Amino acid sequence: MTRSTSQVGLGPLGTLAIAAWLASTSTLAGQAPTTTELVSGTTALLQAVSAPSETVVWVSGHEGAVLKSEDGGETWTRRSVPSLDSLQFRDIHAFDAQTAVILSAGPGAQSRVYRSEDGGGTWSLSWMNEEPEGFYDCLDFWDGRRGIAYGDAIEGGLRVLLTDDGGRTWSVVPPDRLPPAAGSEGGFAASGTCVTARPGGQAWIATGAGDRPRVLRTTDYGATWSASDVPLVSGEAAGAITIGFSSDDVGFVLGGDLAQADAYTDNVARSTDGGRTWVLKTPPTFAGAVYGSVLSGSPVRLVAAGPGGLAMSGDEAETWSLLDNRSFWAVGGVPDVAWAVGPEGRILKLEWNDQGRSGSF
């Protein structure tokens, strides 16, 4: 989404608390990943990651970029259609090496969904936004058939799309089946992780730029919805940006204020009751907003990505370790392998050796 910026205060953490956790240099013994710089073959800004397995990885971004690897990222093949090189593919969901769905974000007709069934060789347009004021931000799938996409509010009504045929066709959820929008509420099309879905019908949407940050929640594949406030920094360009759950109960929502690139704000919260209530946690060890995140394991391993860097917590966002100080927009993967992407075609592979962990991204 595109919003004007505003200044927001530091919040209740305070400078003393920030100094304390910034002083920590712990690498979370036994949990720090091995990192490998990968060659993507593009200089485009990459904004989304989807990995059906440890070997098959898809990423997408600006300039119509869609890349695929079938060897864990050692080599990449561009799978985008030349006629779509003006679009910004800010989210991607891959089912396997052959089938994937991509979302282009932008105002009006620039918000579209495409699907490929031949490994990205060709793409079919399955939905195009017909509302000039509409702007869609992210998508996810519960399974091979049922999926969801989220867009900014229009005239007080939230926008959610549903599919039950693997993304071939989409329908708009009637706004009266959703909570009223909190002002100019919307999502941030930063990493494709402003919505997350879990098998069984649960899904959560992270919102911002409205009267207050919220998490929208469904337990029945999008048929009905509820909303919960989250204690993150708020403002015209602030709020909840990325969300993930490691179980039906435990999840994290992260975000920040895009207008304060050098500030440490209240930008991480945790839920232990399926997103009904949220408790503020410690921010990552890089300044500015968190654009993307991914988590897995028991206890949870949480990785946060943003223009200020890449950081990891192995203790439920009590403390963090800085993994990289360069700009990243998104991170995603499978339990013991992840890929972080960002500007100039940057892709960094993260690998953990603690194979005994359970859970999935």
C-alpha positions as CSV (number, residue, x, y, z in Angstrom):
1,M,0.0,0.0,0.0
2,T,1.1,3.6,-0.5
3,R,0.6,6.0,2.5
4,S,1.9,9.3,3.6
5,T,4.3,9.2,6.6
6,S,4.0,10.4,10.2
7,Q,6.2,10.5,13.2
8,V,5.3,8.1,16.1
9,G,6.9,8.1,19.5
10,L,9.2,5.4,20.9
11,G,6.5,3.8,23.1
12,P,6.8,2.1,26.5
13,L,10.0,0.2,25.9
14,G,12.1,3.2,26.7
15,T,15.7,3.9,25.9
16,L,17.1,2.0,28.9
17,A,15.4,-1.2,27.8
18,I,16.6,-0.7,24.2
19,A,20.2,-0.2,25.4
20,A,20.0,-3.4,27.4
21,W,19.0,-5.7,24.6
22,L,21.2,-3.9,22.0
23,A,24.1,-4.7,24.3
24,S,23.4,-8.4,24.1
25,T,25.8,-10.2,21.7
26,S,24.4,-13.7,22.3
27,T,24.3,-15.9,19.2
28,L,21.8,-18.3,20.7
29,A,24.2,-21.2,21.1
30,G,23.4,-24.1,18.9
31,Q,20.8,-22.2,16.9
32,A,22.8,-19.7,14.7
33,P,22.4,-20.7,11.1
34,T,25.0,-21.2,8.4
35,T,24.5,-18.6,5.8
36,T,25.3,-18.9,2.1
37,E,25.2,-16.0,-0.5
38,L,23.4,-17.2,-3.6
39,V,23.5,-15.8,-7.2
40,S,20.0,-15.0,-8.4
41,G,20.9,-13.7,-11.9
42,T,18.8,-10.5,-11.4
43,T,19.1,-7.1,-9.9
44,A,15.4,-6.7,-9.3
45,L,14.1,-6.1,-5.8
46,L,12.9,-9.5,-4.6
47,Q,10.0,-9.4,-2.1
48,A,8.5,-12.9,-1.6
49,V,9.7,-16.5,-1.0
50,S,7.8,-19.8,-1.2
51,A,9.5,-23.2,-0.7
52,P,7.5,-26.4,-1.1
53,S,10.6,-28.4,-0.1
54,E,14.3,-28.1,0.8
55,T,15.1,-28.2,-2.9
56,V,12.3,-26.4,-4.7
57,V,12.2,-22.7,-4.0
58,W,10.3,-19.9,-5.8
59,V,10.9,-16.1,-5.3
60,S,9.3,-13.1,-6.9
61,G,9.6,-9.3,-7.0
62,H,9.7,-6.2,-9.1
63,E,10.3,-5.9,-12.8
64,G,8.0,-8.9,-13.3
65,A,10.6,-11.1,-11.6
66,V,9.8,-14.8,-10.9
67,L,12.7,-17.1,-10.2
68,K,12.7,-20.8,-9.4
69,S,15.4,-23.2,-8.1
70,E,15.2,-27.0,-7.9
71,D,18.5,-27.5,-6.2
72,G,18.0,-25.5,-3.0
73,G,19.1,-22.2,-4.5
74,E,22.4,-23.3,-6.1
75,T,21.0,-22.3,-9.5
76,W,18.1,-20.1,-10.5
77,T,15.9,-19.9,-13.6
78,R,13.8,-16.9,-14.5
79,R,10.2,-18.0,-15.0
80,S,8.4,-14.7,-15.6
81,V,6.6,-13.7,-18.7
82,P,8.3,-10.8,-20.6
83,S,5.0,-9.0,-21.2
84,L,4.5,-8.7,-17.4
85,D,7.9,-7.1,-16.7
86,S,6.2,-3.9,-15.5
87,L,4.4,-5.6,-12.7
88,Q,5.6,-6.0,-9.1
89,F,5.0,-9.6,-8.0
90,R,5.0,-9.0,-4.2
91,D,3.8,-12.5,-3.2
92,I,4.1,-16.0,-4.5
93,H,2.7,-19.4,-3.3
94,A,4.2,-22.5,-4.8
95,F,2.6,-25.9,-4.4
96,D,5.5,-27.8,-6.0
97,A,8.0,-27.5,-8.8
98,Q,5.3,-27.2,-11.5
99,T,2.5,-25.2,-9.9
100,A,2.6,-21.7,-8.4
101,V,0.3,-18.7,-7.9
102,I,1.7,-15.1,-8.0
103,L,0.2,-11.8,-6.9
104,S,1.1,-8.5,-8.4
105,A,0.4,-5.5,-6.1
106,G,-0.5,-2.0,-7.1
107,P,-3.5,0.4,-7.5
108,G,-6.5,-0.7,-9.6
109,A,-5.8,-3.2,-12.4
110,Q,-2.1,-3.6,-11.3
111,S,-3.4,-5.9,-8.6
112,R,-3.7,-9.3,-10.3
113,V,-3.3,-13.0,-9.7
114,Y,-1.6,-15.4,-12.1
115,R,-1.3,-19.2,-12.0
116,S,1.2,-21.5,-13.7
117,E,1.0,-25.3,-14.1
118,D,4.1,-25.9,-16.2
119,G,6.8,-24.8,-13.9
120,G,6.5,-21.1,-14.7
121,G,6.8,-21.5,-18.4
122,T,3.4,-19.9,-19.0
123,W,1.1,-17.9,-16.7
124,S,-2.7,-17.6,-16.9
125,L,-4.5,-14.5,-15.5
126,S,-7.0,-15.8,-12.9
127,W,-8.1,-12.5,-11.4
128,M,-7.7,-8.7,-11.9
129,N,-8.8,-6.0,-9.6
130,E,-11.7,-3.9,-11.0
131,E,-11.9,-1.3,-8.3
132,P,-9.7,1.8,-9.1
133,E,-9.1,2.5,-5.4
134,G,-8.2,-1.2,-4.6
135,F,-4.7,-2.4,-3.7
136,Y,-4.0,-6.0,-2.9
137,D,-1.1,-7.0,-0.6
138,C,-0.7,-10.7,0.0
139,L,-2.1,-14.2,-0.4
140,D,-1.8,-17.7,1.1
141,F,-3.4,-21.2,0.9
142,W,-4.8,-23.6,3.4
143,D,-4.3,-26.5,1.0
144,G,-4.1,-27.3,-2.7
145,R,-7.6,-25.9,-3.4
146,R,-8.5,-23.3,-0.8
147,G,-6.7,-19.9,-0.6
148,I,-7.1,-16.3,0.5
149,A,-5.9,-12.9,-0.6
150,Y,-6.1,-9.6,1.2
151,G,-6.4,-5.9,0.1
152,D,-6.7,-2.5,1.5
153,A,-10.0,-1.1,2.7
154,I,-12.2,0.8,0.3
155,E,-14.9,3.2,1.6
156,G,-14.8,1.5,5.0
157,G,-15.0,-2.0,3.7
158,L,-12.2,-4.6,4.0
159,R,-11.3,-6.6,0.9
160,V,-10.7,-10.3,1.1
161,L,-10.6,-12.8,-1.9
162,L,-11.2,-16.6,-1.6
163,T,-10.6,-19.4,-4.0
164,D,-11.6,-23.1,-3.8
165,D,-9.9,-24.3,-7.0
166,G,-6.3,-23.7,-6.4
167,G,-6.3,-20.1,-7.5
168,R,-7.8,-20.6,-10.9
169,T,-10.8,-18.4,-10.0
170,W,-11.4,-15.9,-7.1
171,S,-14.4,-14.3,-5.4
172,V,-14.7,-11.2,-3.2
173,V,-15.9,-11.8,0.3
174,P,-18.9,-9.5,0.9
175,P,-17.7,-6.7,3.2
176,D,-20.6,-7.2,5.6
177,R,-19.0,-10.6,6.5
178,L,-15.9,-8.8,7.7
179,P,-15.4,-6.4,10.6
180,P,-15.7,-2.7,9.6
181,A,-12.4,-1.2,8.6
182,A,-10.6,0.8,11.3
183,G,-10.2,4.0,9.4
184,S,-8.0,3.8,6.4
185,E,-6.9,0.3,7.4
186,G,-4.9,-1.8,4.9
187,G,-2.0,-4.2,4.6
188,F,1.6,-3.7,3.6
189,A,2.7,-5.4,0.4
190,A,6.2,-5.8,1.6
191,S,6.9,-9.6,1.9
192,G,3.7,-11.5,1.1
193,T,3.3,-12.4,4.7
194,C,0.5,-10.1,5.8
195,V,-1.8,-13.1,5.7
196,T,-1.0,-16.6,6.9
197,A,-3.2,-19.7,6.7
198,R,-3.0,-23.0,8.6
199,P,-4.6,-26.4,7.6
200,G,-8.1,-26.7,9.0
201,G,-9.5,-23.3,8.2
202,Q,-7.7,-20.8,10.4
203,A,-6.1,-17.7,8.9
204,W,-4.8,-14.4,10.2
205,I,-4.3,-11.0,8.5
206,A,-2.0,-8.3,9.9
207,T,-3.2,-4.7,9.3
208,G,-2.0,-1.2,9.7
209,A,-2.3,2.4,8.5
210,G,-5.7,2.7,10.2
211,D,-6.9,3.9,13.6
212,R,-5.0,1.1,15.3
213,P,-3.1,-2.1,14.2
214,R,-5.2,-5.2,14.2
215,V,-5.2,-8.9,13.5
216,L,-8.2,-10.3,11.6
217,R,-9.0,-14.0,12.2
218,T,-11.1,-16.7,10.7
219,T,-11.5,-20.3,11.8
220,D,-13.8,-21.4,9.0
221,Y,-11.9,-20.8,5.7
222,G,-13.0,-17.2,5.5
223,A,-16.7,-17.6,6.1
224,T,-16.7,-15.5,9.2
225,W,-14.2,-13.1,10.8
226,S,-13.3,-11.4,14.0
227,A,-10.7,-8.7,14.9
228,S,-8.3,-8.1,17.7
229,D,-6.2,-5.0,18.5
230,V,-2.4,-5.5,18.7
231,P,-0.1,-3.3,20.8
232,L,2.3,-2.3,18.0
233,V,3.2,1.2,17.0
234,S,0.5,2.9,15.0
235,G,0.3,5.7,12.4
236,E,-0.4,6.5,8.7
237,A,2.5,4.3,7.6
238,A,2.8,2.0,10.6
239,G,1.2,-1.0,12.2
240,A,1.3,-4.8,11.7
241,I,3.1,-5.9,8.6
242,T,3.9,-9.6,8.8
243,I,2.3,-12.5,10.7
244,G,3.0,-16.2,11.3
245,F,1.8,-19.1,13.5
246,S,3.8,-22.1,14.6
247,S,0.6,-23.9,15.8
248,D,-3.1,-23.1,16.0
249,D,-2.4,-21.2,19.2
250,V,1.1,-19.6,19.1
251,G,1.9,-16.8,16.7
252,F,3.8,-13.6,16.2
253,V,2.9,-10.4,14.5
254,L,5.6,-7.9,13.6
255,G,5.7,-4.5,11.9
256,G,6.8,-1.0,12.8
257,D,6.7,2.5,11.3
258,L,7.9,3.0,7.8
259,A,8.5,6.7,8.5
260,Q,11.1,5.9,11.2
261,A,13.8,3.9,9.5
262,D,16.4,4.6,12.2
263,A,14.1,4.1,15.2
264,Y,13.4,1.1,17.5
265,T,9.6,0.9,18.1
266,D,7.1,-1.5,19.6
267,N,7.0,-3.8,16.7
268,V,6.7,-7.4,17.9
269,A,3.8,-9.1,19.7
270,R,3.0,-12.7,20.6
271,S,-0.3,-14.6,20.9
272,T,-0.8,-17.9,22.7
273,D,-4.6,-18.1,22.2
274,G,-4.9,-18.3,18.4
275,G,-4.7,-14.5,17.8
276,R,-7.4,-13.4,20.2
277,T,-5.0,-11.5,22.5
278,W,-1.5,-10.2,22.0
279,V,1.4,-9.3,24.3
280,L,4.2,-7.0,23.4
281,K,7.7,-8.6,23.0
282,T,11.3,-7.4,22.4
283,P,12.0,-5.7,19.0
284,P,14.8,-7.2,16.8
285,T,18.3,-5.9,16.9
286,F,18.0,-3.8,13.8
287,A,16.3,-0.4,13.5
288,G,13.2,0.3,11.5
289,A,10.3,-1.8,10.5
290,V,10.1,-5.6,10.1
291,Y,8.8,-6.4,6.6
292,G,8.9,-10.2,6.6
293,S,9.1,-13.0,9.1
294,V,9.1,-16.8,9.3
295,L,9.0,-19.2,12.3
296,S,9.1,-22.9,13.1
297,G,10.1,-25.3,15.8
298,S,9.4,-26.0,19.4
299,P,10.5,-23.8,21.0
300,V,9.9,-21.3,18.2
301,R,12.7,-20.1,16.1
302,L,11.7,-16.7,14.7
303,V,13.5,-14.9,11.9
304,A,12.7,-11.2,11.1
305,A,13.7,-9.3,7.9
306,G,13.6,-5.6,7.1
307,P,15.5,-2.8,5.5
308,G,17.6,-2.6,8.7
309,G,18.8,-6.2,8.5
310,L,18.1,-9.9,9.3
311,A,17.7,-11.1,12.9
312,M,16.7,-14.3,14.8
313,S,15.2,-15.2,18.1
314,G,15.2,-18.6,19.7
315,D,13.4,-17.7,22.9
316,E,10.0,-16.4,21.7
317,A,11.2,-12.8,21.0
318,E,12.8,-12.3,24.4
319,T,16.3,-11.7,22.9
320,W,17.6,-11.5,19.3
321,S,20.8,-12.1,17.4
322,L,21.7,-10.0,14.3
323,L,22.4,-12.4,11.3
324,D,23.1,-9.7,8.7
325,N,23.0,-5.9,8.6
326,R,22.0,-5.6,4.9
327,S,18.5,-4.9,3.7
328,F,16.1,-7.8,3.3
329,W,12.3,-7.7,2.6
330,A,11.2,-11.3,3.0
331,V,12.2,-14.6,4.4
332,G,10.6,-18.1,4.0
333,G,11.4,-21.7,3.9
334,V,11.0,-25.2,5.5
335,P,11.9,-26.1,9.1
336,D,15.7,-26.2,8.9
337,V,16.3,-24.2,5.7
338,A,15.2,-20.6,4.8
339,W,15.9,-18.1,2.1
340,A,16.0,-14.3,2.7
341,V,15.5,-12.0,-0.3
342,G,15.8,-8.3,-0.9
343,P,17.2,-5.5,-3.1
344,E,19.5,-6.0,-6.1
345,G,18.4,-9.6,-6.5
346,R,19.8,-10.5,-3.0
347,I,19.2,-14.1,-1.8
348,L,20.7,-15.5,1.4
349,K,20.3,-19.1,2.3
350,L,20.0,-20.0,6.0
351,E,20.6,-23.6,7.2
352,W,20.3,-24.9,10.8
353,N,21.9,-28.1,12.1
354,D,19.4,-28.7,14.9
355,Q,17.5,-31.3,13.0
356,G,15.7,-32.4,16.1
357,R,13.3,-29.5,16.0
358,S,9.7,-30.0,15.0
359,G,7.2,-27.7,13.3
360,S,7.0,-26.0,9.9
361,F,7.1,-22.5,8.5
